[in-house]
């Protein structure tokens, strides 16, 4: 039988594990093995598989070595076959139509902050999913537990993204962005000069989530009034379950609560301001967030808001979580023409520039 590509099979397994919200150590095992093999000539990989010496490589264990051997023998690895056979249920027609209409993802993270994978891996995974663009939105400086980007590091990232875009497949591009902290006074945690250079700015509250209602409302309204803010991220800050796999860093594992209630704010006032200022409300697709809850999605829709159905992905497989956001959006009657990432990149960029 013709040999398969063992590195591609290992990466596919990691992707499916991320999408299935499996434990981080399982994902890391397959990505580490793929990285170790990618650094060797194909002939050496084949010889090590033949002589049983794959596990002598740092990052390759018994399970991953078995997958490599099966792949080189021309067989779909058993581990991969089982994952494919146990994938989730299909979306209903309305959610499928909305998912099909999406052209990109406006909220993603890389290993420059608290993501688990390089920018290139995230971009190529987005290409495979059929996206036309992905917005890179690593964290801002005050969120130190997530290795938020200082102004200097963000400038370096902008140059790096420009270089990566030159090597990506035609028709796809990484758009520059940030998930900027909304600070206690409603200001945004980055300089105006840098925010003006970015393609898309997502603003989220990450601290003081238990602020009393009037204070939180003032804070959010001040941020929405900032001309640099394009998308209001995970507006209630709630957690309905434990953190998923694929997110690295102590702040994203044991140090976070398993569940967290919603922040209290005047939703009608906040959504009215979003509609007036043209700020999109994020429908965050992460399974542990499901933010906003459906009752607030409906209120934002009634207020005339636009939306962005984003994954907040911290690993390649999580980029396929948009299906969850689409399910919730379709249940609330959100039409595709009210979702900004159904637009082509040029229209999205024009919208963001006009807001500035």
N, C-alpha and C positions, 0 to 999 in steps of 0.2 A: 504494500500500500504506500501511496505517496505521503511523505511526512507532512504534518501540519506545522504551523509556526508556534512553538511552545511559549514564546514570550507573549504573543498575542493572546493565546489561551489563558495564560496566567493573569494578564491584565483584564481580560473579559470576566474572569472569575471574580477578581477584585471589584470590578464595576458592579457586577450583579450583587455581591455581598453588601456593597455600600448602598445600593438601591433598596435592598431588602432590610436595611437598618440593622445589620449584624454587628457583632462586637468588633471594636477597633483592632484588636490583636489579630483577628482572622484576616481582615483586610490587609493589614501591614505584612502578614506572612507572605501573601501572594504578590504584593507590590515590591517587597524587598527581594523576593526570588526573581521577579522579572527584571529588576534593576541589576542584580548580580549577573544574570545571564546576558543581558544586553551589553555588558562590558567585555564579553569574551567572543572570540571567533566562533562561527556556527559549527565548525569542525570539532573544536574543543568541547563544545557543549554535547555534541553527539557522542564523542569518545567517552566523556565522563558518564553519560547515561548508559553507554554500553558496558562500562567497567564498574558501574555502581559507585562512582566517586563524586556524584553531584553534591551530596551532603557535606563534602569537605569544604564547599564554598560557604563563606559567611552569608547568611540570609536564606539559605536553601535547606529545608527540613525534609523529613520523610514524606509528608503529604505532597509538598510541592514537587519534590523529585519524582514521585510516582506520576503526577500529572504531566511532567515534562517527558518522561519515558513513554507514556501513552500517546502523547501528542507526536513525538518523533516516530512512533510506530504507525502513524497515520490514523489513530483512533481519537475520537472526541474524548477528552478526559472524563472519567466517571463523575468526578466532582462537578465539572461543568455541566454535564448532562443532567445531573440531579437538580442543579440550580435552575436550569432552563425549564425542566419539567414541573417545577413547583413555583413558577412565577405567579404574580398576582392576577386577579380577575380583570376582565376587560372593562373599559369605561362605557358608560351608556352613550347614546347617540349625541346628546347635547354636549356632554363633557368632551367627547371625542372631537366634535366639530370645533369647540373652543381650543382644545389642545392643538389641533391641526392648524388653526389660524395663527398661533403664536410663531413669531419669527426670531425671538431671542429671549434672553433672560437678563434682567436689569439688576440683579443682586447676587454676586458670587464672591467667594474668597479664595485666596491662594496661600502658599506657605510663606509669603511675605508678611502675613499677619498670623491668624490662627487657623488657616486652612491646612490641609494635610498634603497637598500636591502642588507641584510647580505650575506656573502660569501656562506653560505650553501644554501640559497634560490636560488641564481644565479646558483649554481652547479646543484641543483635538477631540475631546469627548463631546463638546458642544457641536462640533462639525458632524460627528457620527450620528448625533440625535437629529440632524437636519436643521439646526439653527443657522441663521445668517449672521448673527452677532451675539456676543456675550459682553456684558458690562462688568468689568473688574472693580469690585467695591471693597477693598480691604479696609480695616478699621482705622480710626483716627487716633491721635497721640494719647489722649487721656485714658483710653481703654488699655492700660498697660498689661493687664492679664492676657489680653489678646494680641500683644506685640503690635499695638497700633503704630501706624507710620508717622514719624516726625515729618516736618515739612521737607527736610533734606532727603529722607528716604522716599517720600512721595515723588519728589522731582526725579530721583534716580529711576523710580518705577515707570514714570512717564516715558523716559528715554528708552527703557528696556522694552516696554510694550510696543513702542514704535519700531524697534528692531525685530521683535517677534512677528509683528504684523507683516513684515516684508517676506517672511518665510512661510506664512500660512496659506492654505489653499485659496485659489481665486474665488471671490464671492463671499468670503467670510472675513470678519475682522473683530478684533477686541476693541471695545470702546472703553475709554478711561473713565474712572469714577471713584467713589469713596462711599463707605457707610460712615457718615460723620455723626459723632455723638451730639445729641441735643443737650446742651449744658443746663444747669439749674436756672439760669436767667433766660433760657431760650436761644442763646447764641449758638453758633455752630463751631465745632472744635477743629477749625483749620483756618488758615488765612484767606481773606477775600481774594487775594491775588491767585492763589492756587485753586480755590473753588471755581473761579472764573475760567481757568484753563481746562477744567474737567468736562467731559461730555455729559455725564449724568451724575447727580448727587442724590443719594438716599440718606435721609436723616432719621435717626432712631434714638429713643430714650433707653439708656442702659443702666442708669443710676437713679437713686431717689424714686424708685418705682412705687413706693408707698406714700409719696407726697399726698397731702390732702387735696381734695377735688379742685378748689379754686386755684391753688398754686400750680397743679399739673396742667390745668386748662390754660392759664396764662403762659406757662412755659411752652406748650405746644403751639399756641396761637402766635407767639413771638417767632418761633422757628418757621412756621408756615408763611409768615410775613416776609421772611428773608428771601430775596430774589434768587439766591443761589440754590434753594431747596427745590428739587423736582419731584421726589417721591417720599411720602411719609411711611417709614418702615415699621413693621410689626407694632401697631399703635397701642395695643393694650399691654404688651410685654408679658403676656401670660405664658405659662408652661403647663401643658395638660398631661405630660408624661416625662420620663427621664430623658436625658440627652442621648442622642443616637450615636452610632458608630461613625468613625471617620473624622471626628473633630479632635484636634490635638491640643495639648496644653492643660495645665492643672485647672485653669478657670473653666474649662469646658468638660470636666469630668467630675471628680469627687467633690469639688468645691461649689458646685451648683446645686440648687434644690431640685428634688425629683419633680415637684409640681410647684406652681406659683399662680396666685390669683391675678385678676386683671387690675391694672392701674385704674384709678377713678378719675374721670374727667368728663366735661360736658361734651358728649359726642355730637350733639346737634350743632353746637357752636364750632367745634373743630372741623366737622365735615362741611359746614357752610363756608368756612374760611378756605378749605381746600378747593371747593368748587369755584369760589370767587377768584382765588389766586392761580388756579390752574394746576395745583399740586395733586399728583396722583396718589391714591391710597393703595398701599401695598396689600395684596392678598398673599400672605406668606405661606408657602407650601410645605414647610417643614412639618413632619407628622407630630412632633412634640410641641409645636406652637399653635398651628391652626388659628392664626391670628390675622385679621379680627375674627371673632366668632360670627356665625351666620347672621345673627340679629343685627350686628353692626354693619355687616356688608350691605344688608338691605337698607339700612338707614343712610349709608353713604350713597347708595344708588339713588334713593329718593331725593337726596340733597343735590344730585346732579354731578357727583364726582366722577372723575376718570379713575382707572385702576391700573395696577401693574401686577401681573401674576408671576411671582418670583420664587426661586427655590431657596435663596440664602444658602446655596451649596458651599460646603467646605471640603468636598471630595468629588471626583468625577462622577461616580455613580449617583450622587445626590442630584445631579443636574436633571435626572429623569423624574424628579419628584413634582414637576409642574402638573402632572396628572392629578395630584391631590388638590392643588389649588383650583384647577379647572373643575373638578367635581363640586367643590363648595361654591364656586362662582356660578356654575350652571344651575345649581339648586336654588340660588338666590335670584336667578333671572338676569345675571349680568351679560349684556350683549357684547359680542366681539368688538364692535366699533367703539366701545367705551374703555378698551384695554390698550394701553399705549404700546405694549410690546407685541401687538399684532401688526404694528406699523413697520414698514421698511426702515432701515437704519437712518437714511437721509431725512425721513419725516420725523423720526424720533429726535434726531439732532437739531432739526429746525425748531421743533417744539421747545426743547430745552433752551436753545439760544434765545428764542423769543421771550421766554420767561425771564431771562437775565435782564 
